[in-house]
Amino acid sequence: MKNILVAINFDNLSETVMRKASEIAEKFGSKIWLVHVTSEFATLTGNKAASQTIRDNRAKILREEHRQIQDYAKGLEEKGI
């Protein structure tokens, strides 16, 4: 079985990359591995209230990105990839 590693960063090309990877996987009977790497957002402010707000916002963004990856994976599973 062949493997395809797809890096997702949720820019404007992510949908195109997923579509192309899916086409290749279907053609060759490959398995797709999705990866999303993000860096920890370090706050440099001494204001604890602001820091918590920033961390809460970053956590919200990461949860949404996680949901998007799950949606991509579900779509691939439904195609048998």
Secondary structure, DSSP 8 states (H G I E B T S, - for coil): --EEEEE---STTHHHHHHHHHHHHHHHT-EEEEE----------S-HHHHHHHHHHHHHHHHHHHHHHHHHHHHHHHTT-
